[in-house]
Amino acid sequence: MSSNLNIAETAKYLGVPARTLDRWRISGQGPKFVRLGPRQVRYRVADLDEYLQANTFSSIAEANSKHARPSGH
């Protein structure tokens, strides 16, 4: 597998639908991506692995505390 994946390959790598990647790019929630042109998006495997590592938890409580919204929002 190449170190730069297209959207379909990335979706398979992460186990999410390609539409989820679209939403993540719009909202800024997902992994870093590379835009090569208006319709050319690639993901670096190293960035995907970093994203997975940053979203790896030991418990639901740990995950919830990381993703908790600040008061007033």
Protein Blocks (a to p, Z undefined) as FASTA:
>chain_A
ZZbdcfklmmmmnopafklmmmmmmnopaccdddfbfklccddfklmmmmmmmmccfbfk
lmmmmmpccehZZ
